[in-house]
Amino acid sequence: MSRRQQTIERVSVLDYAAEGRALARLDGKVIFIEGGAVPGDEVDIRVIKDRKDWAIARVVQFRKYAPQRVEPFCAHFGLCGGCAWQMLPYPQQLQYKQRQVQEVFQHIGRISFPWIKPIIAADRITGYRNKAEFTAADRAFLPEKTWETFTYTQQTPPPALGYHVAGHFDRVLQIETCHLVPEPVNRLRNRVYAFCMQYQKQLGYQLFYHIRHHTGWLRGLSIRINKQHEMMANLIFAYADQSLLRALCDMLLREFPELSTLYVTINTKKNDSLQDLEPELVHGPGYLLERLGAYVFKIGPKSFFQTNSYQAERLYDQVKQMAALRGTETVYDLYCGTGSIGIYVADQAAKVIGIEQVPEAVEDARQNIRLNGLSHVQVYAGDVLEVWDEAFLAQHGRPDVVITDPPRAGMHPKLVGRLLQVRPRLVIYVSCNPATQARDLQQLQQAYRIDEVQPLDMFPHTHHIENIVKLVSI
């Protein structure tokens, strides 16, 4: 009999599973638990998906807390989905991430692999993000008990400029302090919020966007910050109100000397995607510069760039060390994005060829190549599966080393097959999803042995893991 939507009391949490879920067993069935449980907790749960051998449930109530649990440092913990592991001490977060790589390699890939190196921890476990995207809403989402108070007093919740509630596109939390971004990011966000609240009261009409009715003026705010604490902001509006817009921009430029670049984007669409829109430059050069190792990278308002600059440098150092280039090799950088990994290893290669599908990323990569004076690095636009064929190899040379950094879905099976045909001497596989990486490695072991496995923690207090694997042709 299905237990879906039933509440089950006093369930002992035994372990952690993938994707940040906790694990329990009930009558021989594996239960994956969402909602912040840790091993050692005793909880009441509600089953939301029930299958023959497993189920997914959410925590309804904590009966007993595990001794290793720590107090979350953020007031929004449990509602904001940004950093769901705050209740775990950082050393334990690392232990679970290390073990997750081990388990997916064993159970999903069923592959032969050497001893997995200890995960590379982050020195900064707060204030490490170089990008934050805040969404505006005419009404902030409030926890249930708070909402009951507002309903009783016939008030409405205040507007919000913050983060989405996990799993809900139309619920936005009002954020005052995000501990994952450095200052003055929070201060700038709070100032934009205060400005709009003030003018909404003065003008007597709604300035914060309503996601369902598509009314209101302010839709969002994106902020990037480099290691020198220079900021680039992009204000996103539903329509152009020139007097309000000028007043807001003038205030920000006057009060935030760290704001080196300011953009405005008018988004009249019903969706929040900005990739097909062109931001208007209001102030500054239009980009930030970030230094990783010996190289400088240009970051625009729509650029893809690793969100943790400090750990990105460590990641690229590991790739460079694994590649052990001698200066004579041709290197292919597949899914190269803005070209950062290929550029980082370029000083030890004879030639680097990058391939990337997103046109804006290709243009960023080419600018970064010129910025660093690397005449032996080139980037080509297109789907790697279509571009990287025999004719392309004949024109640009066969690879000695391939670096691949695919999206979470991993490499297309046909690309895995292409790698097996081309068979470079060395493949360095960078992944943000060890499960799909293990799946691809299972196929690649037809022609390769795994020489090194190096996990790296790019995002403390989240369940995300970066993993680097070195494969040597056999």
Protein Blocks (a to p, Z undefined) as FASTA:
>chain_A
ZZehiacehiacfbdcehhiacddeehiacddehhiaehiacddddfbdcfkbccdddfb
dfbdcfkbccdfbfkgojamkbmmlmpcfklmmmmmmmmmmmmmmmmnopacdddddddd
dfblghkacbdcddddfbdcddfklmmmmmmnopacddddddddehiakbccddfbdckb
ccfklmmmmmmmmmmmmmmmmnopafbdcfklopajblbdcddddfkopacdddddfbdc
fklmmmmmmmmmmmmmklmbccddddfbfbfbfklpccddfbdjhiacddehjbccdddf
kbccdfblklmmmmmmmmmmmnopghlaccddehklnommmmmmmmmcfbdcdddfblkl
mmmmmmmmmmnopakbccdeddfklmmcfklmmmnopafbdcddddfkopafklmmmmmm
nopabdcdddfbfklmmmmmmmmmmmpccfbdcdddfbghiabdcdddddddZZ
